Amino acid sequence: MSERIEADTSPYVEVESALRDEFAGVHSASTVTRCVEAAHYGALEVTGYAHPGLVERIARKHLHVLALVASERG
């Protein structure tokens, strides 16, 4: 099963790159990576497939929420 998951992650390289650019100066690259991975696995759990567009939307929401929480703390 891990082979399938590894094969499924390649379409998300572009998603991760786009979100890193979008959130540069707000979140570290590792935070973006974790959000993309969480969105990927969450979409798989809910729908059985993680379309890159869906993963991007979910990860972007996570990143916006994290930024909001960080701004409220600061």
Backbone torsions as a table, in degrees:
resi	resn	phi	psi	omega
1	MET	NA	-36.1	-179.8
2	SER	-61.5	-28.6	176.9
3	GLU	-62.9	-40.2	179.2
4	ARG	-64.4	-43.5	-179.4
5	ILE	-64.0	-43.2	178.7
6	GLU	-62.2	-41.2	179.2
7	ALA	-66.0	-33.0	-178.0
8	ASP	-76.1	-14.6	-175.2
9	THR	-81.1	-19.1	-176.0
10	SER	-59.0	-36.8	178.8
11	PRO	-66.7	-13.3	-175.3
12	TYR	-90.3	-4.7	177.1
13	VAL	-60.6	-43.8	179.1
14	GLU	-67.5	-38.4	177.5
15	VAL	-61.0	-48.2	-178.9
16	GLU	-62.4	-42.4	179.1
17	SER	-62.1	-45.1	179.6
18	ALA	-62.8	-41.8	-179.4
19	LEU	-71.9	-33.7	174.9
20	ARG	-61.4	-42.5	178.3
21	ASP	-65.6	-44.4	-177.6
22	GLU	-63.8	-37.2	-175.7
23	PHE	-106.5	18.0	176.2
24	ALA	-59.1	133.9	-178.7
25	GLY	85.8	-10.1	178.4
26	VAL	-108.9	-48.6	-178.8
27	HIS	-129.0	148.7	175.7
28	SER	-71.4	161.9	177.6
29	ALA	-60.4	-35.9	-179.5
30	SER	-68.2	-33.7	176.5
31	THR	-66.8	-42.6	177.4
32	VAL	-61.5	-44.7	178.9
33	THR	-58.9	-46.1	179.7
34	ARG	-62.5	-39.6	179.3
35	CYS	-67.5	-39.4	177.8
36	VAL	-65.3	-44.0	178.7
37	GLU	-62.4	-43.5	179.2
38	ALA	-63.4	-41.6	178.7
39	ALA	-65.1	-40.1	178.6
40	HIS	-59.8	-52.7	-178.1
41	TYR	-69.6	-34.3	176.4
42	GLY	-63.8	-44.2	178.1
43	ALA	-63.3	-40.4	177.2
44	LEU	-60.9	-42.0	-179.2
45	GLU	-65.1	-39.3	-174.7
46	VAL	-84.0	-45.3	-172.7
47	THR	-108.8	-15.5	-177.0
48	GLY	86.3	-6.8	177.3
49	TYR	-148.7	145.0	-178.0
50	ALA	-118.9	85.1	177.6
51	HIS	-62.7	136.0	-178.3
52	PRO	-53.2	-36.8	178.1
53	GLY	-64.3	-39.5	177.8
54	LEU	-68.2	-44.0	178.6
55	VAL	-59.4	-42.4	179.4
56	GLU	-62.8	-45.1	-180.0
57	ARG	-63.0	-43.8	-180.0
58	ILE	-64.9	-46.8	-179.2
59	ALA	-62.3	-40.5	178.9
60	ARG	-61.8	-40.7	177.3
61	LYS	-62.2	-44.5	178.1
62	HIS	-58.2	-45.5	-178.1
63	LEU	-66.1	-37.6	176.2
64	HIS	-64.1	-43.4	179.6
65	VAL	-63.8	-44.3	178.2
66	LEU	-60.5	-40.3	178.3
67	ALA	-65.3	-40.1	178.9
68	LEU	-63.8	-44.9	179.3
69	VAL	-62.6	-43.7	179.8
70	ALA	-63.1	-38.4	-179.6
71	SER	-70.8	-30.9	178.7
72	GLU	-73.2	-30.4	178.6
73	ARG	-74.2	-32.1	-173.9
74	GLY	-85.3	NA	NA
